[in-house]
C-alpha cells in the first residue's frame, strides 16, 4: 500500500541541530579516515594509484548525479509534492529512470576503466597501472551508490526529513575506518626501503590481491552503507516505491534548460580534473625517469592539499550560501532586484569574516596542519603538500565568490554565465598543465596549484561582471571596505601568530620535522596549532571589533540560528 503523506516535519531548531551534528561528526571521522589512508598508503606511487582510482567515482558522481539532481530533481520534487498524490508517481518515475541511468553509466565506466588509467597514467610503470586498474575496478561501483544516496537523500529532504541524510556519511566513515583498522591488523603498513632513516611507503609491486580487495573494498562498502542507510528512513515517511517508466508529462519542462547548462558546466569542470591528474601523473613518471622521484610528488599530495583547502569552504561558505539561497530564489522569483542585491552583499561579506583569518592561519600553520591530519606521509610529502596548500588557500575567497555567483545565477534561472566561468577556470588549468610539460617535473604540482588559484580569481571576477550586467550595481564598494578591515585585522593577527610560531618552533618544529614516531609528530603539531590558533583567534576577534566589522555580529547570529538558539 502506498502512503503519500510524509510524516510531520521536525522543528527547524531540531533539524538544524541534527544536520549540524551529523556534518561535524562525519567531518571529524573523515579526517581520521584520511589520516589512516595516508598512514597506510602514503603520498607516493601506491598513494597516487589509489588517489586516481578513488577520485574517478566522485568525479562521475558529480557529473551524472550532482548536476541533474541539483538543477532538476530538487525543484521538481518540491512542485510534485503539491499534486493530489503527493508526488508519488513523479518520484517513482524519477527513481526508476535514475537507477537505470546510473547502472548504465557505472557499467560503461567500469568497461572503460583500463582506458581511464591509460589516459591518466600512460607514462607510469606497469606495476603502477596494474595497481591503479585493480583499485579502479573495485572503487568504480561507488558511482551507482553515490547516485542512489543523492537521489534518496533529496527525496527525504523534500519530505522534511533531514537527519538520516545528515548522518549517513558518518556511518559510511565508521565502516571505512573499521576496514582500514582491519587492514593494519591483517597486513600491517606496507613499507619500502628507508631513505636517510625515514620510512617510505610501499611500492605498487608489494600490494597483493587480498590487500587490494580489503583496502579498496572497504571504501566501496562504506558508500554502499551510506546509500542503503537511507532506505529505512524513507520507509518511515510512508513512502513506498513502485517502478514506473517514462518522464514525459511529469513537469520537467520548466527546468530542463537550466539542467542542460548545469550539466554542461559540470562536464567542463571534470575536464579540469582529468587535466590536473594527467599532468601530475606525467610529472611523477618523468621525475622517476630523471632520478628525481625523491623530490617530486603527484596526485596524492595534491589531493591532501585540496582536501584541506575544501574544509573551510565546506564549513563556512557552503553553510552561508545554503542559508541564503532560498532568499535569493524568492527575491529572483518576485523580480525584487533591491532585495536580491542586498542579499548578495550579505553573501559577499559574511564569508570574508571567517575565511580571511582561516586563510592567514593556514599560511602560518600549513606544515603542522598537514602533519597532524596525515600522519603516515614522509617529511618531504608534508613539505610539498603544505606548500601546495598555501598556494591553494590564497584562492579561498575567490572560490567562495564563484559559489556565490553560481547560486545567484541559478536563482535567476540562467545557467549560461556559470558555463562561461567554468570554461575560464578549466582553460587556465589546461594552460598550467601544458606548462608542466616544459619545466622541471618537481615543480609541476606547484604550477597546477597556481593554475587553480589564478583560475578561481579570473572566474570569480568574470562572474561578478556578468552578474552586475544582469541585476545592476552589486554594492562592491561596501564589500571592499569590509574586506580591507577584515584583511587588516587578520594580517596583524597573523603577524602575532607568526611570532608565536617562532617561539614554539625550537620545540614543536623540530619534533614535526625530525624522523620520529607518527604519534610524536601529531602531538607536536596539535600543540602548535592549538596554541598559535588561539593567539590568532583572540587577536583577530579583538581587532575586528575595534575596526568596526559589523558582519561579526551577523556571523554570530547565523551560528546561533544554526544551533536553534
C-alpha positions in Angstrom: 0.0 0.0 0.0 1.4 3.4 -0.9 1.1 6.3 1.5 1.6 9.7 0.1 1.6 11.7 3.2 5.0 12.5 4.7 5.5 12.3 8.4 5.3 15.5 10.3 8.3 17.7 9.8 10.5 18.3 12.8 11.1 21.7 14.1 13.7 23.9 12.4 15.8 24.0 15.5 15.8 20.3 15.8 16.6 19.8 12.1 19.4 22.3 12.3 21.0 20.6 15.3 20.7 17.2 13.7 22.2 18.3 10.4 25.0 20.2 12.2 25.8 17.3 14.5 25.9 14.9 11.6 28.1 17.2 9.5 30.6 17.7 12.3 30.7 14.1 13.3 31.2 13.0 9.7 33.9 15.6 9.1 35.8 14.6 12.2 35.7 10.9 11.4 36.5 11.7 7.8 39.7 13.4 8.9 40.5 10.2 10.8 39.8 8.1 7.7 42.0 10.3 5.5 44.8 10.1 8.1 44.6 6.3 8.2 44.7 6.1 4.4 47.8 8.3 4.1 49.4 6.4 7.0 48.9 3.1 5.2 49.5 4.0 1.6 51.5 7.3 1.8 51.7 10.0 -0.8 53.9 8.4 -3.4 53.3 5.8 -6.1 50.8 3.5 -4.4 49.1 6.5 -2.9 48.9 8.1 -6.4 47.3 4.9 -7.8 44.6 4.9 -5.1 44.0 8.6 -5.5 43.5 8.1 -9.2 41.1 5.2 -8.7 39.0 6.5 -5.8 38.6 10.0 -7.3 37.0 8.8 -10.5 33.7 7.7 -8.8 33.5 11.1 -7.1 34.1 12.9 -10.4 31.5 11.0 -12.3 29.0 11.2 -9.4 29.3 15.0 -9.5 28.7 14.9 -13.3 26.0 12.3 -13.6 24.1 12.8 -10.3 25.0 16.1 -8.8 24.2 18.3 -11.8 20.9 16.6 -12.6 19.7 16.4 -9.0 20.6 19.9 -8.0 19.2 21.5 -11.2 16.2 19.3 -11.9 15.1 17.0 -9.1 15.1 19.3 -6.1 12.8 22.0 -7.5 10.7 19.4 -9.4 10.1 17.3 -6.2 9.0 20.4 -4.4 6.4 21.1 -7.0 5.3 17.5 -7.3 4.7 17.3 -3.6 1.7 19.7 -4.1 0.0 17.3 -6.5 -3.0 15.2 -5.5 -0.9 12.0 -5.0 1.8 13.9 -3.1 4.2 13.4 -5.9 4.2 9.6 -5.6 4.0 8.9 -9.4 6.6 11.5 -10.3 9.0 10.2 -7.7 8.5 6.6 -8.8 9.3 7.6 -12.3 12.4 9.6 -11.4 13.8 6.8 -9.2 13.3 4.2 -12.0 14.9 6.3 -14.7 17.7 7.5 -12.4 18.6 4.0 -11.2 18.7 2.6 -14.7 20.8 5.6 -15.9 23.2 5.3 -13.1 23.5 1.5 -13.6 24.3 2.0 -17.3 26.9 4.8 -16.5 28.6 2.6 -13.9 28.8 -0.4 -16.2 30.1 1.7 -19.1 32.8 3.4 -16.9 33.9 0.0 -15.5 34.2 -1.3 -19.0 36.4 1.6 -19.9 38.5 1.6 -16.7 41.6 0.5 -18.4 41.3 3.4 -20.8 40.9 5.9 -18.0 44.0 4.5 -16.3 46.0 4.7 -19.6 44.8 8.2 -20.2 45.8 9.5 -16.8 48.9 7.4 -16.1 50.2 6.3 -19.5 53.8 7.2 -18.6 53.9 5.3 -15.3 55.2 1.8 -14.7 53.3 -1.3 -15.4 53.1 -2.1 -11.7 51.5 1.3 -11.1 49.0 0.9 -13.9 48.1 -2.6 -12.7 47.5 -1.4 -9.2 45.5 1.7 -10.3 43.3 -0.5 -12.5 42.7 -3.0 -9.7 41.8 -0.2 -7.4 39.5 1.3 -10.0 37.5 -1.8 -10.7 36.8 -2.2 -7.0 36.1 1.5 -6.5 34.0 2.4 -9.6 30.8 0.7 -8.4 30.7 3.6 -5.9 29.3 5.7 -8.8 25.9 3.8 -8.6 25.7 4.0 -4.8 26.7 7.6 -4.6 23.9 8.4 -7.1 21.5 6.3 -5.1 22.5 8.2 -1.9 22.0 11.6 -3.5 18.6 10.5 -5.0 17.2 9.1 -1.8 18.6 12.0 0.2 16.8 14.6 -1.9 13.5 12.7 -1.6 13.9 12.7 2.2 14.8 16.4 2.2 11.7 17.2 0.1 9.6 15.4 2.7 11.1 17.4 5.6 13.3 14.6 6.9 17.0 15.7 7.3 18.5 13.5 10.0 19.3 10.3 8.0 20.8 12.2 5.1 23.0 14.2 7.5 24.2 11.2 9.5 24.7 8.7 6.6 28.2 9.9 5.8 29.1 9.4 9.4 28.1 5.7 9.2 30.0 5.4 6.0 33.1 6.7 7.7 32.6 4.2 10.5 32.7 1.4 8.0 35.7 2.8 6.2 37.7 3.4 9.3 36.9 -0.1 10.6 38.1 -1.5 7.2 41.4 0.4 7.4 42.0 -0.8 11.0 41.4 -4.4 10.0 43.9 -3.8 7.1 46.5 -2.7 9.6 45.9 -5.7 11.8 45.9 -8.2 8.9 48.8 -6.8 6.8 50.5 -4.0 8.7 51.8 -0.9 6.9 53.4 -1.7 3.5 56.8 -0.1 3.7 59.7 0.2 1.2 63.4 0.7 1.8 64.0 3.6 4.2 65.7 6.7 2.8 68.0 8.7 5.1 66.4 6.8 8.0 62.9 7.8 7.0 60.3 5.1 6.4 59.0 5.1 2.9 55.6 3.9 1.6 55.4 0.6 -0.1 55.9 0.2 -3.8 52.9 -0.8 -6.1 54.5 -4.2 -6.6 54.1 -5.0 -2.9 50.3 -4.9 -3.0 48.7 -8.4 -3.1 45.2 -9.3 -4.2 43.8 -9.6 -0.6 45.4 -6.3 0.3 43.9 -4.5 -2.6 40.4 -6.0 -2.0 40.4 -5.1 1.7 41.8 -1.6 1.2 39.6 -0.5 -1.8 36.7 -2.8 -0.9 36.2 -1.2 2.5 36.0 2.2 0.7 33.3 0.9 -1.7 31.4 -0.9 1.1 31.3 2.4 3.1 29.5 4.1 0.1 27.0 1.2 -0.1 26.2 1.5 3.6 25.8 5.3 3.2 23.2 4.8 0.5 21.3 1.9 2.0 21.1 3.5 5.4 18.6 6.0 3.9 16.1 3.3 2.9 14.6 2.7 6.5 14.3 6.5 7.0 12.4 6.8 3.6 10.1 3.9 4.6 9.3 5.6 7.9 7.9 8.6 6.0 5.3 6.3 4.4 6.9 6.3 1.0 6.7 3.1 -1.0 8.5 2.7 -4.3 6.9 1.1 -7.4 8.8 1.0 -10.6 7.3 3.2 -13.4 8.9 4.1 -16.7 8.9 7.4 -18.6 9.2 11.1 -17.7 7.1 12.7 -20.3 4.4 15.0 -19.0 5.5 14.9 -15.3 6.6 18.6 -15.1 10.3 18.7 -16.0 9.9 21.1 -19.0 10.3 24.3 -16.9 13.7 23.4 -15.6 15.1 21.3 -18.5 17.1 24.2 -20.0 18.7 25.1 -16.6 19.6 21.5 -16.1 21.3 21.4 -19.5 23.5 24.4 -18.6 24.3 22.9 -15.2 25.3 19.6 -16.8 27.5 21.3 -19.4 29.2 23.3 -16.7 29.9 20.3 -14.5 31.2 18.4 -17.6 33.6 21.2 -18.3 34.7 21.2 -14.6 35.5 17.5 -14.8 37.7 18.1 -17.9 39.8 20.2 -15.5 40.1 17.2 -13.1 41.4 15.0 -15.9 43.9 17.6 -17.0 45.3 18.1 -13.5 45.5 14.3 -12.8 47.1 13.6 -16.1 49.7 16.4 -15.7 50.6 15.3 -12.2 50.9 11.6 -13.1 53.0 12.6 -16.1 55.3 14.7 -14.0 55.7 11.9 -11.4 56.7 9.5 -14.1 59.1 12.0 -15.7 60.7 12.7 -12.3 61.3 9.0 -11.8 62.9 8.7 -15.2 65.2 11.6 -14.4 66.1 10.3 -11.0 64.1 13.0 -9.2 61.4 10.8 -7.7 62.5 11.6 -4.1 61.8 15.2 -4.6 58.6 15.0 -6.8 55.1 14.5 -5.5 52.0 13.9 -7.6 48.2 13.4 -7.3 48.2 12.0 -3.7 50.0 15.1 -2.3 47.8 17.4 -4.4 44.7 15.6 -3.1 45.8 16.0 0.5 46.2 19.8 0.0 42.9 20.1 -1.9 41.0 18.2 0.8 42.3 20.5 3.5 41.6 23.5 1.2 38.0 22.4 0.9 37.3 22.0 4.6 36.8 25.8 5.4 34.9 26.2 2.1 32.5 23.4 3.1 32.0 24.6 6.7 31.8 28.3 6.1 31.0 29.3 2.5 28.7 26.4 1.7 26.8 26.8 5.0 26.2 30.5 4.5 25.2 30.1 0.8 22.8 27.3 1.8 21.1 29.5 4.3 20.9 32.4 1.8 19.9 30.5 -1.3 16.1 30.4 -0.5 16.3 34.2 -0.1 18.0 34.5 -3.5 15.3 32.4 -5.1 12.4 34.2 -3.5 13.7 37.6 -4.5 14.5 36.5 -8.0 11.1 34.9 -8.5 9.5 38.2 -7.3 11.9 40.2 -9.6 12.8 42.2 -6.4 16.3 43.4 -7.6 16.8 45.6 -4.5 16.4 42.6 -2.1 18.4 40.4 -4.4 21.3 42.9 -4.4 21.1 43.3 -0.6 21.2 39.5 -0.1 24.1 39.3 -2.5 26.1 41.8 -0.3 25.4 39.6 2.7 26.7 36.6 0.8 29.7 38.6 -0.2 30.8 40.0 3.2 29.8 37.3 5.7 32.2 34.6 4.4 35.0 37.1 4.5 34.8 37.5 8.2 35.7 33.8 8.7 37.6 32.8 5.6 40.2 35.6 5.6 41.5 34.7 9.1 41.4 31.0 8.2 43.5 31.8 5.1 46.0 33.6 7.3 46.0 30.7 9.9 46.7 28.1 7.2 49.6 30.2 5.8 51.1 30.4 9.2 50.4 26.8 10.3 50.4 24.8 7.0 53.0 22.3 7.9 51.6 21.3 11.3 48.1 21.1 9.9 49.3 18.7 7.1 51.4 16.7 9.6 48.6 16.3 12.1 45.9 15.2 9.7 48.2 13.0 7.5 50.5 11.1 10.0 51.6 8.4 7.6 53.3 10.6 4.9 57.0 11.3 4.8 58.5 14.7 5.7 59.1 15.7 2.0 55.4 15.0 1.3 54.4 17.1 4.3 56.6 20.0 2.9 55.2 19.7 -0.6 51.6 19.3 0.5 51.8 22.2 2.9 53.4 24.5 0.2 50.6 23.5 -2.3 48.0 24.2 0.4 49.4 27.7 0.9 49.1 28.4 -2.8 45.5 27.0 -2.9 44.3 28.8 0.2 45.1 32.1 -1.4 42.2 31.3 -3.7 39.7 30.6 -0.9 37.9 33.9 -1.1 37.6 33.9 -4.9 36.5 30.2 -4.7 33.7 31.3 -2.4 32.8 34.2 -4.8 32.4 31.6 -7.5 29.8 29.7 -5.5 28.0 33.0 -4.6 27.8 33.9 -8.3 26.7 30.3 -9.2 23.8 30.5 -6.7 22.7 33.9 -7.8 22.6 32.8 -11.5 20.7 29.6 -10.7 18.2 31.6 -8.6 17.8 33.8 -11.7 17.3 30.6 -13.7 20.2 31.5 -16.0 22.9 28.8 -16.3 24.9 30.2 -19.2 27.2 32.5 -17.2 28.2 29.6 -15.0 29.4 27.7 -18.0 31.4 30.7 -19.1 33.0 30.9 -15.7 33.8 27.2 -15.7 35.3 27.3 -19.1 37.7 30.0 -18.0 38.7 28.1 -14.9 39.3 24.9 -16.8 41.1 26.7 -19.6 43.6 28.2 -17.1 44.1 24.7 -15.6 44.8 23.4 -19.1 47.4 26.1 -19.6 49.0 25.2 -16.3 49.0 21.5 -17.5 50.8 22.4 -20.7 53.4 24.4 -18.7 54.2 21.3 -16.7 55.4 19.6 -19.8 58.3 22.1 -20.2 59.6 22.5 -16.7 61.3 20.5 -14.0 58.7 17.9 -13.0 59.4 18.6 -9.3 57.7 22.0 -9.8 54.6 20.6 -11.6 52.5 20.2 -8.5 53.1 23.9 -7.6 52.2 25.0 -11.1 48.9 23.2 -11.1 48.1 24.7 -7.7 48.9 28.2 -9.1 46.6 27.4 -12.1 43.8 26.6 -9.8 44.2 29.7 -7.7 44.5 32.0 -10.7 41.6 30.3 -12.3 39.4 31.0 -9.3 40.4 34.7 -9.3 39.6 35.1 -13.0 36.4 33.1 -12.9 35.0 35.0 -9.9 36.0 38.4 -11.5 34.1 37.5 -14.7 31.2 36.1 -12.7 30.8 39.4 -10.8 31.0 41.3 -14.0 28.3 39.2 -15.7 26.1 39.4 -12.6 26.4 43.2 -12.5 25.2 43.3 -16.1 22.3 41.1 -15.1 21.0 42.8 -11.9 22.8 46.2 -11.8 25.2 47.6 -9.2 26.3 45.0 -6.7 27.5 47.2 -3.9 31.1 46.0 -4.2 32.4 49.2 -2.6 30.9 48.3 0.7 32.3 44.8 0.2 35.8 46.2 -0.3 35.5 48.3 2.8 34.7 45.2 4.8 37.4 43.2 3.1 40.0 45.9 4.0 39.0 45.9 7.6 38.9 42.1 7.9 42.2 41.9 6.0 43.9 44.3 8.2 42.7 42.6 11.4 43.7 39.1 10.0 47.1 40.3 8.8 48.0 41.9 12.2 46.7 38.8 14.0 48.8 36.6 11.5 51.9 38.6 12.4 51.4 38.0 16.1 50.7 34.3 15.4 53.8 34.0 13.3 55.8 35.4 16.2 54.2 32.7 18.4 55.4 30.1 16.0 59.0 31.3 16.2 58.8 30.9 20.0 57.4 27.4 19.7 59.4 26.3 16.7 62.5 25.1 18.6 60.2 22.6 20.4 57.4 21.7 18.1 59.0 22.4 14.8 61.9 20.0 15.4 59.5 17.3 16.5 57.4 17.7 13.3 60.4 17.7 11.0 62.7 15.0 12.5 62.2 11.3 11.8 60.3 10.3 14.9 57.1 8.4 15.5 53.9 9.5 13.9 52.3 9.9 17.3 55.1 12.3 18.4 54.7 14.4 15.2 50.9 14.5 15.6 51.2 15.6 19.3 53.7 18.4 18.4 51.5 19.5 15.5 48.4 19.6 17.7 50.2 21.7 20.4 51.4 24.2 17.9 48.1 24.5 16.1 46.2 24.8 19.4 48.4 27.5 20.9 49.1 29.5 17.8 45.5 29.2 16.6 44.2 30.5 20.0 46.5 33.5 19.8 45.5 34.3 16.3 41.8 33.9 17.0 41.8 36.1 20.1 43.8 38.9 18.5 41.7 38.8 15.3 38.3 39.0 17.1 39.6 41.9 19.2 40.9 43.8 16.2 37.8 43.1 14.1 35.6 44.6 16.7 38.0 47.6 17.1 37.9 48.1 13.3 34.1 48.1 13.3 33.5 44.9 11.3 29.7 44.7 11.7 29.5 41.4 9.9 31.0 39.7 13.0 27.6 40.0 14.6 25.8 38.6 11.6 28.1 35.5 11.6 27.5 35.1 15.3 23.7 35.4 14.7 23.9 32.8 11.9 25.7 30.3 14.2 23.1 30.9 16.9 20.4 30.3 14.4 22.1 27.1 13.3 22.0 25.9 16.8 18.4 26.8 17.2 19.0 29.4 19.9 
